Amino acid sequence: MSRDWRARRDQRAVVLQLLRDDHEPTWSRRELERELSDIQPAAIGQALGELAAHGLVSTRDGQRVWATPALCHLDALDLIVSEAERVRAA
């Protein structure tokens, strides 16, 4: 598995967590790490940094994280789908 593939997978996982309907819009780093326990905390941090650099997530003190309006708009346009949704659509 290539490093780029893992980085993209980690970013997708973070995005899908932040867009969940069953959680408040703001997540703590600890909550993300607990929900994404199969991803190393350092990799979650790297994913958050990359997503923030592209304007898709915002953070407060590095401990509170939320989806930006841009990411929420992409989701509202149905441009973001989970792997499970992608498989069902195929």
PyRosetta script that sets phi, psi and omega in degrees:
from pyrosetta import init, pose_from_sequence

init()
pose = pose_from_sequence("MSRDWRARRDQRAVVLQLLRDDHEPTWSRRELERELSDIQPAAIGQALGELAAHGLVSTRDGQRVWATPALCHLDALDLIVSEAERVRAA")
pose.set_psi(1, 125.4)
pose.set_omega(1, -176.5)
pose.set_phi(2, -75.8)
pose.set_psi(2, 156.9)
pose.set_omega(2, 179.1)
pose.set_phi(3, -62.4)
pose.set_psi(3, -40.9)
pose.set_omega(3, 179.9)
pose.set_phi(4, -63.1)
pose.set_psi(4, -41.1)
pose.set_omega(4, 179.8)
pose.set_phi(5, -63.1)
pose.set_psi(5, -44.4)
pose.set_omega(5, 179.5)
pose.set_phi(6, -63.3)
pose.set_psi(6, -41.2)
pose.set_omega(6, 179.7)
pose.set_phi(7, -62.6)
pose.set_psi(7, -43.4)
pose.set_omega(7, 178.0)
pose.set_phi(8, -65.3)
pose.set_psi(8, -41.0)
pose.set_omega(8, 178.5)
pose.set_phi(9, -61.2)
pose.set_psi(9, -44.0)
pose.set_omega(9, -179.7)
pose.set_phi(10, -64.3)
pose.set_psi(10, -41.5)
pose.set_omega(10, 177.8)
pose.set_phi(11, -63.5)
pose.set_psi(11, -43.2)
pose.set_omega(11, 177.5)
pose.set_phi(12, -59.4)
pose.set_psi(12, -44.0)
pose.set_omega(12, -179.4)
pose.set_phi(13, -61.3)
pose.set_psi(13, -43.0)
pose.set_omega(13, 178.7)
pose.set_phi(14, -63.9)
pose.set_psi(14, -46.6)
pose.set_omega(14, 179.7)
pose.set_phi(15, -57.8)
pose.set_psi(15, -47.2)
pose.set_omega(15, -178.0)
pose.set_phi(16, -64.3)
pose.set_psi(16, -34.6)
pose.set_omega(16, 175.9)
pose.set_phi(17, -66.1)
pose.set_psi(17, -45.7)
pose.set_omega(17, -177.2)
pose.set_phi(18, -65.0)
pose.set_psi(18, -24.9)
pose.set_omega(18, -177.7)
pose.set_phi(19, -95.2)
pose.set_psi(19, 4.4)
pose.set_omega(19, -179.1)
pose.set_phi(20, -60.0)
pose.set_psi(20, 140.7)
pose.set_omega(20, 179.4)
pose.set_phi(21, -81.0)
pose.set_psi(21, -17.3)
pose.set_omega(21, -174.7)
pose.set_phi(22, -97.9)
pose.set_psi(22, 21.4)
pose.set_omega(22, -178.9)
pose.set_phi(23, -142.5)
pose.set_psi(23, 151.8)
pose.set_omega(23, 174.4)
pose.set_phi(24, -58.0)
pose.set_psi(24, 154.6)
pose.set_omega(24, -178.6)
pose.set_phi(25, -61.1)
pose.set_psi(25, -30.7)
pose.set_omega(25, -178.8)
pose.set_phi(26, -97.2)
pose.set_psi(26, 132.5)
pose.set_omega(26, 178.5)
pose.set_phi(27, -115.7)
pose.set_psi(27, 149.3)
pose.set_omega(27, 169.7)
pose.set_phi(28, -88.9)
pose.set_psi(28, 155.5)
pose.set_omega(28, 175.8)
pose.set_phi(29, -56.4)
pose.set_psi(29, -41.0)
pose.set_omega(29, -179.4)
pose.set_phi(30, -60.8)
pose.set_psi(30, -42.5)
pose.set_omega(30, 177.7)
pose.set_phi(31, -62.2)
pose.set_psi(31, -45.2)
pose.set_omega(31, 178.7)
pose.set_phi(32, -60.2)
pose.set_psi(32, -44.8)
pose.set_omega(32, -179.3)
pose.set_phi(33, -63.9)
pose.set_psi(33, -36.5)
pose.set_omega(33, 178.0)
pose.set_phi(34, -68.2)
pose.set_psi(34, -45.1)
pose.set_omega(34, -179.1)
pose.set_phi(35, -69.4)
pose.set_psi(35, -31.9)
pose.set_omega(35, -178.3)
pose.set_phi(36, -107.6)
pose.set_psi(36, 49.6)
pose.set_omega(36, -172.3)
pose.set_phi(37, -64.9)
pose.set_psi(37, -15.5)
pose.set_omega(37, 177.7)
pose.set_phi(38, -83.8)
pose.set_psi(38, -2.0)
pose.set_omega(38, 178.1)
pose.set_phi(39, -114.4)
pose.set_psi(39, 132.8)
pose.set_omega(39, 179.7)
pose.set_phi(40, -62.0)
pose.set_psi(40, 142.3)
pose.set_omega(40, 178.8)
pose.set_phi(41, -53.9)
pose.set_psi(41, -38.2)
pose.set_omega(41, 178.8)
pose.set_phi(42, -63.6)
pose.set_psi(42, -37.3)
pose.set_omega(42, 179.1)
pose.set_phi(43, -69.1)
pose.set_psi(43, -35.6)
pose.set_omega(43, 175.0)
pose.set_phi(44, -63.7)
pose.set_psi(44, -42.6)
pose.set_omega(44, 176.8)
pose.set_phi(45, -60.2)
pose.set_psi(45, -42.3)
pose.set_omega(45, 177.9)
pose.set_phi(46, -64.6)
pose.set_psi(46, -41.8)
pose.set_omega(46, 178.7)
pose.set_phi(47, -62.3)
pose.set_psi(47, -44.4)
pose.set_omega(47, 178.5)
pose.set_phi(48, -62.1)
pose.set_psi(48, -40.6)
pose.set_omega(48, 178.9)
pose.set_phi(49, -62.9)
pose.set_psi(49, -43.3)
pose.set_omega(49, 179.3)
pose.set_phi(50, -66.5)
pose.set_psi(50, -44.1)
pose.set_omega(50, 179.3)
pose.set_phi(51, -64.5)
pose.set_psi(51, -39.0)
pose.set_omega(51, 177.9)
pose.set_phi(52, -66.2)
pose.set_psi(52, -38.9)
pose.set_omega(52, 179.6)
pose.set_phi(53, -62.3)
pose.set_psi(53, -25.9)
pose.set_omega(53, 179.2)
pose.set_phi(54, -98.6)
pose.set_psi(54, 8.2)
pose.set_omega(54, 175.6)
pose.set_phi(55, 75.8)
pose.set_psi(55, 22.6)
pose.set_omega(55, -176.8)
pose.set_phi(56, -100.4)
pose.set_psi(56, -22.3)
pose.set_omega(56, 174.6)
pose.set_phi(57, -134.4)
pose.set_psi(57, 154.9)
pose.set_omega(57, 174.3)
pose.set_phi(58, -122.2)
pose.set_psi(58, 152.1)
pose.set_omega(58, 178.5)
pose.set_phi(59, -132.6)
pose.set_psi(59, 155.3)
pose.set_omega(59, 173.9)
pose.set_phi(60, -122.9)
pose.set_psi(60, 116.8)
pose.set_omega(60, 179.6)
pose.set_phi(61, 58.0)
pose.set_psi(61, 19.8)
pose.set_omega(61, 179.6)
pose.set_phi(62, 70.5)
pose.set_psi(62, 0.9)
pose.set_omega(62, -176.9)
pose.set_phi(63, -113.3)
pose.set_psi(63, -22.8)
pose.set_omega(63, 177.4)
pose.set_phi(64, -113.7)
pose.set_psi(64, 134.7)
pose.set_omega(64, -173.2)
pose.set_phi(65, -134.9)
pose.set_psi(65, 143.0)
pose.set_omega(65, 175.6)
pose.set_phi(66, -151.7)
pose.set_psi(66, 158.4)
pose.set_omega(66, 177.0)
pose.set_phi(67, -74.4)
pose.set_psi(67, 138.6)
pose.set_omega(67, 177.3)
pose.set_phi(68, -75.7)
pose.set_psi(68, 164.5)
pose.set_omega(68, 174.7)
pose.set_phi(69, -55.3)
pose.set_psi(69, -34.1)
pose.set_omega(69, 179.2)
pose.set_phi(70, -62.8)
pose.set_psi(70, -45.0)
pose.set_omega(70, 179.6)
pose.set_phi(71, -66.5)
pose.set_psi(71, -41.7)
pose.set_omega(71, 178.3)
pose.set_phi(72, -62.2)
pose.set_psi(72, -36.4)
pose.set_omega(72, 178.5)
pose.set_phi(73, -67.6)
pose.set_psi(73, -42.7)
pose.set_omega(73, 175.9)
pose.set_phi(74, -58.9)
pose.set_psi(74, -39.3)
pose.set_omega(74, 177.9)
pose.set_phi(75, -65.4)
pose.set_psi(75, -42.6)
pose.set_omega(75, 179.4)
pose.set_phi(76, -63.2)
pose.set_psi(76, -27.4)
pose.set_omega(76, 176.9)
pose.set_phi(77, -82.9)
pose.set_psi(77, 4.6)
pose.set_omega(77, -178.5)
pose.set_phi(78, 60.5)
pose.set_psi(78, 33.0)
pose.set_omega(78, 177.6)
pose.set_phi(79, -90.5)
pose.set_psi(79, -8.3)
pose.set_omega(79, 179.5)
pose.set_phi(80, -115.5)
pose.set_psi(80, 119.7)
pose.set_omega(80, 179.0)
pose.set_phi(81, -131.3)
pose.set_psi(81, 147.8)
pose.set_omega(81, 177.6)
pose.set_phi(82, -75.5)
pose.set_psi(82, 165.4)
pose.set_omega(82, 176.9)
pose.set_phi(83, -60.1)
pose.set_psi(83, -39.7)
pose.set_omega(83, 179.2)
pose.set_phi(84, -62.1)
pose.set_psi(84, -41.7)
pose.set_omega(84, 178.7)
pose.set_phi(85, -66.5)
pose.set_psi(85, -37.6)
pose.set_omega(85, 179.5)
pose.set_phi(86, -63.8)
pose.set_psi(86, -41.9)
pose.set_omega(86, -179.5)
pose.set_phi(87, -67.6)
pose.set_psi(87, -42.0)
pose.set_omega(87, 178.6)
pose.set_phi(88, -62.1)
pose.set_psi(88, -35.4)
pose.set_omega(88, -178.4)
pose.set_phi(89, -73.9)
pose.set_psi(89, -22.0)
pose.set_omega(89, -176.2)
pose.set_phi(90, -74.6)
pose.dump_pdb("model.pdb")
